[in-house]
């Protein structure tokens, strides 16, 4: 019985694959693609945000590192 189900699934694979590709093509036609200007402007925003967060975390890391170092020195001496 298992072999029959397996064979049916194997036989249906080309049809399911073709249906999937056709649905994918249809969906890709419905996508509203951004203009080049929109992509460039959002890329600039993302890059700026990444650098801003990197700077923020660098400052927080430096503060926490200094605090933990001072606490460690105070407790070990």
Jmol script that loads the backbone (N, CA, C; Angstrom):
load data "model"
ATOM      1  N   UNK A   1       0.825  -1.200   0.000  1.00  0.00           N
ATOM      2  CA  UNK A   1       0.000   0.000   0.000  1.00  0.00           C
ATOM      3  C   UNK A   1       0.865   1.259   0.000  1.00  0.00           C
ATOM      4  N   UNK A   2       1.968   1.203   0.746  1.00  0.00           N
ATOM      5  CA  UNK A   2       2.859   2.359   0.788  1.00  0.00           C
ATOM      6  C   UNK A   2       3.459   2.640  -0.576  1.00  0.00           C
ATOM      7  N   UNK A   3       3.817   1.606  -1.295  1.00  0.00           N
ATOM      8  CA  UNK A   3       4.422   1.780  -2.611  1.00  0.00           C
ATOM      9  C   UNK A   3       3.465   2.464  -3.575  1.00  0.00           C
ATOM     10  N   UNK A   4       2.173   2.148  -3.478  1.00  0.00           N
ATOM     11  CA  UNK A   4       1.180   2.762  -4.360  1.00  0.00           C
ATOM     12  C   UNK A   4       1.091   4.264  -4.088  1.00  0.00           C
ATOM     13  N   UNK A   5       1.057   4.642  -2.806  1.00  0.00           N
ATOM     14  CA  UNK A   5       1.003   6.061  -2.463  1.00  0.00           C
ATOM     15  C   UNK A   5       2.269   6.784  -2.918  1.00  0.00           C
ATOM     16  N   UNK A   6       3.394   6.129  -2.727  1.00  0.00           N
ATOM     17  CA  UNK A   6       4.656   6.732  -3.130  1.00  0.00           C
ATOM     18  C   UNK A   6       4.699   6.934  -4.643  1.00  0.00           C
ATOM     19  N   UNK A   7       4.257   5.934  -5.390  1.00  0.00           N
ATOM     20  CA  UNK A   7       4.250   6.047  -6.850  1.00  0.00           C
ATOM     21  C   UNK A   7       3.306   7.148  -7.324  1.00  0.00           C
ATOM     22  N   UNK A   8       2.158   7.283  -6.672  1.00  0.00           N
ATOM     23  CA  UNK A   8       1.220   8.345  -7.038  1.00  0.00           C
ATOM     24  C   UNK A   8       1.841   9.720  -6.797  1.00  0.00           C
ATOM     25  N   UNK A   9       2.546   9.851  -5.681  1.00  0.00           N
ATOM     26  CA  UNK A   9       3.210  11.128  -5.386  1.00  0.00           C
ATOM     27  C   UNK A   9       4.293  11.420  -6.403  1.00  0.00           C
ATOM     28  N   UNK A  10       5.047  10.404  -6.785  1.00  0.00           N
ATOM     29  CA  UNK A  10       6.103  10.598  -7.780  1.00  0.00           C
ATOM     30  C   UNK A  10       5.501  10.979  -9.124  1.00  0.00           C
ATOM     31  N   UNK A  11       4.398  10.341  -9.489  1.00  0.00           N
ATOM     32  CA  UNK A  11       3.746  10.664 -10.762  1.00  0.00           C
ATOM     33  C   UNK A  11       3.176  12.076 -10.762  1.00  0.00           C
ATOM     34  N   UNK A  12       2.731  12.554  -9.598  1.00  0.00           N
ATOM     35  CA  UNK A  12       2.124  13.885  -9.511  1.00  0.00           C
ATOM     36  C   UNK A  12       3.174  14.988  -9.432  1.00  0.00           C
ATOM     37  N   UNK A  13       4.417  14.631  -9.185  1.00  0.00           N
ATOM     38  CA  UNK A  13       5.454  15.640  -8.989  1.00  0.00           C
ATOM     39  C   UNK A  13       5.616  16.586 -10.175  1.00  0.00           C
ATOM     40  N   UNK A  14       5.698  16.111 -11.408  1.00  0.00           N
ATOM     41  CA  UNK A  14       5.844  17.060 -12.535  1.00  0.00           C
ATOM     42  C   UNK A  14       4.679  18.044 -12.640  1.00  0.00           C
ATOM     43  N   UNK A  15       3.471  17.557 -12.414  1.00  0.00           N
ATOM     44  CA  UNK A  15       2.300  18.434 -12.483  1.00  0.00           C
ATOM     45  C   UNK A  15       2.343  19.479 -11.372  1.00  0.00           C
ATOM     46  N   UNK A  16       2.654  19.034 -10.148  1.00  0.00           N
ATOM     47  CA  UNK A  16       2.728  19.978  -9.028  1.00  0.00           C
ATOM     48  C   UNK A  16       3.838  20.992  -9.250  1.00  0.00           C
ATOM     49  N   UNK A  17       4.963  20.560  -9.800  1.00  0.00           N
ATOM     50  CA  UNK A  17       6.073  21.476 -10.054  1.00  0.00           C
ATOM     51  C   UNK A  17       5.684  22.494 -11.119  1.00  0.00           C
ATOM     52  N   UNK A  18       5.051  22.054 -12.191  1.00  0.00           N
ATOM     53  CA  UNK A  18       4.616  22.964 -13.245  1.00  0.00           C
ATOM     54  C   UNK A  18       3.598  23.971 -12.705  1.00  0.00           C
ATOM     55  N   UNK A  19       2.645  23.501 -11.888  1.00  0.00           N
ATOM     56  CA  UNK A  19       1.657  24.404 -11.293  1.00  0.00           C
ATOM     57  C   UNK A  19       2.338  25.434 -10.403  1.00  0.00           C
ATOM     58  N   UNK A  20       3.311  24.987  -9.622  1.00  0.00           N
ATOM     59  CA  UNK A  20       4.029  25.900  -8.738  1.00  0.00           C
ATOM     60  C   UNK A  20       4.752  26.981  -9.546  1.00  0.00           C
ATOM     61  N   UNK A  21       5.439  26.590 -10.593  1.00  0.00           N
ATOM     62  CA  UNK A  21       6.184  27.559 -11.413  1.00  0.00           C
ATOM     63  C   UNK A  21       5.218  28.538 -12.072  1.00  0.00           C
ATOM     64  N   UNK A  22       4.098  28.054 -12.573  1.00  0.00           N
ATOM     65  CA  UNK A  22       3.117  28.949 -13.199  1.00  0.00           C
ATOM     66  C   UNK A  22       2.536  29.933 -12.183  1.00  0.00           C
ATOM     67  N   UNK A  23       2.223  29.468 -10.987  1.00  0.00           N
ATOM     68  CA  UNK A  23       1.716  30.368  -9.938  1.00  0.00           C
ATOM     69  C   UNK A  23       2.776  31.380  -9.532  1.00  0.00           C
ATOM     70  N   UNK A  24       4.017  30.939  -9.494  1.00  0.00           N
ATOM     71  CA  UNK A  24       5.117  31.837  -9.159  1.00  0.00           C
ATOM     72  C   UNK A  24       5.259  32.937 -10.207  1.00  0.00           C
ATOM     73  N   UNK A  25       5.196  32.585 -11.471  1.00  0.00           N
ATOM     74  CA  UNK A  25       5.277  33.578 -12.543  1.00  0.00           C
ATOM     75  C   UNK A  25       4.131  34.586 -12.430  1.00  0.00           C
ATOM     76  N   UNK A  26       2.930  34.085 -12.177  1.00  0.00           N
ATOM     77  CA  UNK A  26       1.768  34.967 -12.042  1.00  0.00           C
ATOM     78  C   UNK A  26       1.953  35.926 -10.870  1.00  0.00           C
ATOM     79  N   UNK A  27       2.429  35.412  -9.758  1.00  0.00           N
ATOM     80  CA  UNK A  27       2.623  36.255  -8.577  1.00  0.00           C
ATOM     81  C   UNK A  27       3.710  37.299  -8.808  1.00  0.00           C
ATOM     82  N   UNK A  28       4.755  36.927  -9.522  1.00  0.00           N
ATOM     83  CA  UNK A  28       5.839  37.873  -9.795  1.00  0.00           C
ATOM     84  C   UNK A  28       5.368  39.013 -10.708  1.00  0.00           C
ATOM     85  N   UNK A  29       4.395  38.754 -11.549  1.00  0.00           N
ATOM     86  CA  UNK A  29       3.836  39.826 -12.380  1.00  0.00           C
ATOM     87  C   UNK A  29       3.023  40.813 -11.547  1.00  0.00           C
ATOM     88  N   UNK A  30       2.480  40.352 -10.426  1.00  0.00           N
ATOM     89  CA  UNK A  30       1.655  41.210  -9.567  1.00  0.00           C
ATOM     90  C   UNK A  30       2.478  42.099  -8.642  1.00  0.00           C
ATOM     91  N   UNK A  31       3.752  41.799  -8.502  1.00  0.00           N
ATOM     92  CA  UNK A  31       4.602  42.542  -7.572  1.00  0.00           C
ATOM     93  C   UNK A  31       4.796  43.960  -8.084  1.00  0.00           C
ATOM     94  N   UNK A  32       4.676  44.924  -7.178  1.00  0.00           N
ATOM     95  CA  UNK A  32       4.982  46.303  -7.564  1.00  0.00           C
ATOM     96  C   UNK A  32       6.430  46.571  -7.171  1.00  0.00           C
ATOM     97  N   UNK A  33       7.280  46.641  -8.169  1.00  0.00           N
ATOM     98  CA  UNK A  33       8.703  46.788  -7.939  1.00  0.00           C
ATOM     99  C   UNK A  33       9.028  48.257  -7.668  1.00  0.00           C
ATOM    100  N   UNK A  34       9.926  48.538  -6.724  1.00  0.00           N
ATOM    101  CA  UNK A  34      10.298  49.927  -6.437  1.00  0.00           C
ATOM    102  C   UNK A  34      11.161  50.491  -7.564  1.00  0.00           C
ATOM    103  N   UNK A  35      11.144  51.810  -7.655  1.00  0.00           N
ATOM    104  CA  UNK A  35      11.989  52.455  -8.662  1.00  0.00           C
ATOM    105  C   UNK A  35      13.436  52.464  -8.167  1.00  0.00           C
ATOM    106  N   UNK A  36      14.345  52.782  -9.070  1.00  0.00           N
ATOM    107  CA  UNK A  36      15.759  52.838  -8.697  1.00  0.00           C
ATOM    108  C   UNK A  36      15.986  53.895  -7.618  1.00  0.00           C
ATOM    109  N   UNK A  37      15.297  55.028  -7.740  1.00  0.00           N
ATOM    110  CA  UNK A  37      15.443  56.101  -6.753  1.00  0.00           C
ATOM    111  C   UNK A  37      14.994  55.629  -5.368  1.00  0.00           C
ATOM    112  N   UNK A  38      13.882  54.901  -5.303  1.00  0.00           N
ATOM    113  CA  UNK A  38      13.401  54.379  -4.022  1.00  0.00           C
ATOM    114  C   UNK A  38      14.408  53.403  -3.414  1.00  0.00           C
ATOM    115  N   UNK A  39      14.971  52.536  -4.243  1.00  0.00           N
ATOM    116  CA  UNK A  39      15.948  51.572  -3.749  1.00  0.00           C
ATOM    117  C   UNK A  39      17.186  52.292  -3.222  1.00  0.00           C
ATOM    118  N   UNK A  40      17.660  53.295  -3.958  1.00  0.00           N
ATOM    119  CA  UNK A  40      18.844  54.039  -3.519  1.00  0.00           C
ATOM    120  C   UNK A  40      18.583  54.770  -2.204  1.00  0.00           C
ATOM    121  N   UNK A  41      17.421  55.398  -2.079  1.00  0.00           N
ATOM    122  CA  UNK A  41      17.149  56.163  -0.863  1.00  0.00           C
ATOM    123  C   UNK A  41      16.980  55.245   0.345  1.00  0.00           C
ATOM    124  N   UNK A  42      16.310  54.116   0.176  1.00  0.00           N
ATOM    125  CA  UNK A  42      16.172  53.210   1.315  1.00  0.00           C
ATOM    126  C   UNK A  42      17.505  52.550   1.669  1.00  0.00           C
ATOM    127  N   UNK A  43      18.352  52.333   0.677  1.00  0.00           N
ATOM    128  CA  UNK A  43      19.688  51.786   0.946  1.00  0.00           C
ATOM    129  C   UNK A  43      20.501  52.761   1.786  1.00  0.00           C
ATOM    130  N   UNK A  44      20.417  54.047   1.463  1.00  0.00           N
ATOM    131  CA  UNK A  44      21.130  55.059   2.246  1.00  0.00           C
ATOM    132  C   UNK A  44      20.613  55.075   3.680  1.00  0.00           C
ATOM    133  N   UNK A  45      19.318  54.982   3.857  1.00  0.00           N
ATOM    134  CA  UNK A  45      18.730  54.965   5.202  1.00  0.00           C
ATOM    135  C   UNK A  45      19.217  53.746   5.979  1.00  0.00           C
ATOM    136  N   UNK A  46      19.249  52.597   5.341  1.00  0.00           N
ATOM    137  CA  UNK A  46      19.690  51.372   6.012  1.00  0.00           C
ATOM    138  C   UNK A  46      21.161  51.482   6.410  1.00  0.00           C
ATOM    139  N   UNK A  47      22.003  51.962   5.513  1.00  0.00           N
ATOM    140  CA  UNK A  47      23.430  52.098   5.825  1.00  0.00           C
ATOM    141  C   UNK A  47      23.637  53.086   6.966  1.00  0.00           C
ATOM    142  N   UNK A  48      22.954  54.216   6.929  1.00  0.00           N
ATOM    143  CA  UNK A  48      23.068  55.203   8.007  1.00  0.00           C
ATOM    144  C   UNK A  48      22.622  54.597   9.340  1.00  0.00           C
ATOM    145  N   UNK A  49      21.514  53.870   9.324  1.00  0.00           N
ATOM    146  CA  UNK A  49      20.990  53.261  10.547  1.00  0.00           C
ATOM    147  C   UNK A  49      21.961  52.232  11.113  1.00  0.00           C
ATOM    148  N   UNK A  50      22.567  51.442  10.252  1.00  0.00           N
ATOM    149  CA  UNK A  50      23.538  50.440  10.708  1.00  0.00           C
ATOM    150  C   UNK A  50      24.712  51.129  11.395  1.00  0.00           C
ATOM    151  N   UNK A  51      25.234  52.194  10.792  1.00  0.00           N
ATOM    152  CA  UNK A  51      26.356  52.906  11.407  1.00  0.00           C
ATOM    153  C   UNK A  51      25.941  53.595  12.711  1.00  0.00           C
ATOM    154  N   UNK A  52      24.733  54.127  12.763  1.00  0.00           N
ATOM    155  CA  UNK A  52      24.259  54.768  13.994  1.00  0.00           C
ATOM    156  C   UNK A  52      24.145  53.744  15.125  1.00  0.00           C
ATOM    157  N   UNK A  53      23.591  52.572  14.826  1.00  0.00           N
ATOM    158  CA  UNK A  53      23.495  51.535  15.849  1.00  0.00           C
ATOM    159  C   UNK A  53      24.878  51.034  16.251  1.00  0.00           C
ATOM    160  N   UNK A  54      25.783  50.914  15.290  1.00  0.00           N
ATOM    161  CA  UNK A  54      27.140  50.470  15.606  1.00  0.00           C
ATOM    162  C   UNK A  54      27.813  51.460  16.553  1.00  0.00           C
ATOM    163  N   UNK A  55      27.646  52.757  16.290  1.00  0.00           N
ATOM    164  CA  UNK A  55      28.226  53.768  17.173  1.00  0.00           C
ATOM    165  C   UNK A  55      27.582  53.709  18.559  1.00  0.00           C
ATOM    166  N   UNK A  56      26.278  53.578  18.606  1.00  0.00           N
ATOM    167  CA  UNK A  56      25.577  53.490  19.886  1.00  0.00           C
ATOM    168  C   UNK A  56      26.082  52.309  20.703  1.00  0.00           C
ATOM    169  N   UNK A  57      26.156  51.138  20.073  1.00  0.00           N
ATOM    170  CA  UNK A  57      26.606  49.957  20.806  1.00  0.00           C
ATOM    171  C   UNK A  57      28.078  50.041  21.178  1.00  0.00           C
ATOM    172  N   UNK A  58      28.888  50.729  20.379  1.00  0.00           N
ATOM    173  CA  UNK A  58      30.292  50.917  20.740  1.00  0.00           C
ATOM    174  C   UNK A  58      30.401  51.762  22.005  1.00  0.00           C
ATOM    175  N   UNK A  59      29.590  52.818  22.100  1.00  0.00           N
ATOM    176  CA  UNK A  59      29.599  53.671  23.293  1.00  0.00           C
ATOM    177  C   UNK A  59      29.095  52.882  24.504  1.00  0.00           C
ATOM    178  N   UNK A  60      27.997  52.169  24.353  1.00  0.00           N
ATOM    179  CA  UNK A  60      27.457  51.374  25.461  1.00  0.00           C
ATOM    180  C   UNK A  60      28.467  50.315  25.891  1.00  0.00           C
ATOM    181  N   UNK A  61      29.114  49.664  24.928  1.00  0.00           N
ATOM    182  CA  UNK A  61      30.116  48.655  25.245  1.00  0.00           C
ATOM    183  C   UNK A  61      31.286  49.266  26.009  1.00  0.00           C
ATOM    184  N   UNK A  62      31.749  50.428  25.580  1.00  0.00           N
ATOM    185  CA  UNK A  62      32.868  51.080  26.268  1.00  0.00           C
ATOM    186  C   UNK A  62      32.490  51.445  27.702  1.00  0.00           C
ATOM    187  N   UNK A  63      31.287  51.958  27.887  1.00  0.00           N
ATOM    188  CA  UNK A  63      30.828  52.330  29.234  1.00  0.00           C
ATOM    189  C   UNK A  63      30.722  51.093  30.124  1.00  0.00           C
ATOM    190  N   UNK A  64      30.088  50.053  29.620  1.00  0.00           N
ATOM    191  CA  UNK A  64      29.940  48.831  30.413  1.00  0.00           C
ATOM    192  C   UNK A  64      31.283  48.168  30.683  1.00  0.00           C
ATOM    193  N   UNK A  65      32.166  48.166  29.701  1.00  0.00           N
ATOM    194  CA  UNK A  65      33.484  47.575  29.887  1.00  0.00           C
ATOM    195  C   UNK A  65      34.262  48.334  30.971  1.00  0.00           C
ATOM    196  N   UNK A  66      34.219  49.649  30.919  1.00  0.00           N
ATOM    197  CA  UNK A  66      34.895  50.448  31.941  1.00  0.00           C
ATOM    198  C   UNK A  66      34.304  50.212  33.320  1.00  0.00           C
ATOM    199  N   UNK A  67      32.994  50.149  33.392  1.00  0.00           N
ATOM    200  CA  UNK A  67      32.329  49.933  34.680  1.00  0.00           C
ATOM    201  C   UNK A  67      32.673  48.562  35.260  1.00  0.00           C
ATOM    202  N   UNK A  68      32.619  47.542  34.450  1.00  0.00           N
ATOM    203  CA  UNK A  68      32.927  46.198  34.930  1.00  0.00           C
ATOM    204  C   UNK A  68      34.397  46.105  35.322  1.00  0.00           C
ATOM    205  N   UNK A  69      35.278  46.729  34.570  1.00  0.00           N
ATOM    206  CA  UNK A  69      36.704  46.710  34.906  1.00  0.00           C
ATOM    207  C   UNK A  69      36.956  47.391  36.242  1.00  0.00           C
ATOM    208  N   UNK A  70      36.340  48.563  36.443  1.00  0.00           N
ATOM    209  CA  UNK A  70      36.501  49.264  37.730  1.00  0.00           C
ATOM    210  C   UNK A  70      35.923  48.448  38.882  1.00  0.00           C
ATOM    211  N   UNK A  71      34.776  47.830  38.679  1.00  0.00           N
ATOM    212  CA  UNK A  71      34.171  46.997  39.716  1.00  0.00           C
ATOM    213  C   UNK A  71      35.063  45.794  40.031  1.00  0.00           C
ATOM    214  N   UNK A  72      35.607  45.166  39.004  1.00  0.00           N
ATOM    215  CA  UNK A  72      36.492  44.025  39.216  1.00  0.00           C
ATOM    216  C   UNK A  72      37.739  44.435  39.996  1.00  0.00           C
ATOM    217  N   UNK A  73      38.330  45.575  39.624  1.00  0.00           N
ATOM    218  CA  UNK A  73      39.521  46.050  40.338  1.00  0.00           C
ATOM    219  C   UNK A  73      39.181  46.399  41.794  1.00  0.00           C
ATOM    220  N   UNK A  74      38.026  46.983  42.015  1.00  0.00           N
ATOM    221  CA  UNK A  74      37.629  47.369  43.377  1.00  0.00           C
ATOM    222  C   UNK A  74      37.410  46.120  44.223  1.00  0.00           C
ATOM    223  N   UNK A  75      36.899  45.063  43.656  1.00  0.00           N
ATOM    224  CA  UNK A  75      36.617  43.867  44.432  1.00  0.00           C
ATOM    225  C   UNK A  75      37.848  42.971  44.618  1.00  0.00           C
ATOM    226  N   UNK A  76      38.840  43.107  43.766  1.00  0.00           N
ATOM    227  CA  UNK A  76      40.015  42.246  43.875  1.00  0.00           C
ATOM    228  C   UNK A  76      41.144  42.891  44.677  1.00  0.00           C
ATOM    229  N   UNK A  77      41.080  44.170  44.959  1.00  0.00           N
ATOM    230  CA  UNK A  77      42.150  44.804  45.744  1.00  0.00           C
ATOM    231  C   UNK A  77      41.761  44.978  47.156  1.00  0.00           C
TER     232      UNK A  77
END
end "model"
wireframe off; spacefill off
backbone 0.3
color backbone group
